[in-house]
Amino acid sequence: MTFSEFNFVSELQEGLDAMGFEKPTPIQEQAIPLILQGKDLIATAQTGTGKTAAFILPVLNQISQSQKKGVKVLIIAPTRELAIQIDQQIQGLAYFLGISSIPIYGGGDGNTWEQQRKALELGAEIVVATPGRLIALLAGGKVKFDALEHLILDEADRMLDMGFSEDILTIIQHLPKKRQTLLFSATMPSKIRKFSQQILQDPEQISIALGKTAKGVSQYVYHVYDNQKEELVRQILRSQDLQAVIIFCSTKDKVKSLFKTLRKEFQVEAFHADLDQSEREQIMSSFKNKSLKILVATDILSRGIDVEDIEMVINFDTPNDPEDYVHRVGRTARAEKKGKAVTFVNEKDRYKYRDIENLIGLEIEVVPNPEDIGQGPDLKSAPSRKSGGGGKPKGGGKPKGYPKKSKRKFRDNPSQAVGNASSEGERKEPENPSPQDGKFRKRKNIKGE
Ligand code: AMP
């Protein structure tokens, strides 16, 4: 299938060409025709599948032909990073349509607040907002959504987990009843279904298989004791010239402590909820333009963040929730590229590890620890919690000889191939690339592959 089959207005097709999008992804193939028909939609799709463009493209096509004045599209997203990213994708795709959009999110200074308020009052055609900030702006009473035609809730499961359901319902009270509503979610628990019944009308449903990690990701685990983790991560980082790595830890304290250790040797930054907005933006901007190569982060970064060419994701701590694994690993191998995901599993986390394998339907390859780090615990015999295998992990047990042959040197480990995952080497990007600059250059690279 090609995009031309959707018969988009020519300026939108131009935007697609400039972005280098040649073929629709599966979620786009399924969602775009339904959205063009004006249907409400519930879609299960994880990030990395092209879900953002799946809702942006048809909606842009529709509003480019609408005569109404004012905000025509409201997109609600859980985090400011995701809101900014969606807005950037709109700016790239809508470049030749001349449609205006604005991201509205918390943090920032008084100026940001003023700018956001003005843009809302003047009626940018598309608003991409986090719920909290939008509610605060609505409270001023001057923001009107009378012209609204499309409401999109992105990462709805995440928003409900973050406690935003009341806020979203409040926002919806300010919207016209006659509108198209689209709900995108990485997972579809019953609370999302119930929630959707309150706000969608007779929705179509589509689902892009959840729980499968992207095809291009090679996944490995190391069985480790906690005191082996730091040295192992240092060795992985030293052993190859990685240009973009995210290391996930389970808590912000762990992020801070690993950051302190790694910064003695590597150029690295920490990303967690304690940073203020300008710090977050600065870090993300240098990570995106590759002047910063290593980020240590909490799960705040695991969803929805679209950075090109991440070569490796290291799960310093096994994710608590198997779905978080899929999200973390989804940071690499975006849009059919290649990437590596390495997970450290200790004895305590052996059950989480089993649950991850169950969810992704794959036995993850175990890599023997480098010789000088020594053997880790034997985790292979752990049953899954979900399979009812019972029995607690035997805490503190000495390794039972797994892996049997741990004599392989580090350089033999599969994760070393990661250095070849990107052949681009150092890319020169402007310090603060404009959204269009970044997107256009980025897509041209993809095209040239
Ligand atoms: P998403 O799942 O929306 O986070 O998208 C993941 C990445 O895929 C983003 O960098 C998009 O720009 C890119 N993308 C989306 N649709 C296409 C497409 N049809 N062809 C190539 N890249 C795409």
Residues whose N, C-alpha, C, O or C-beta is under 5 A from the ligand:
A	BS01	AMP	G20 F21 E22 K23 P24 T25 Q46 T47 G48 T49 G50 K51 T52 A53 D306 R334 A335
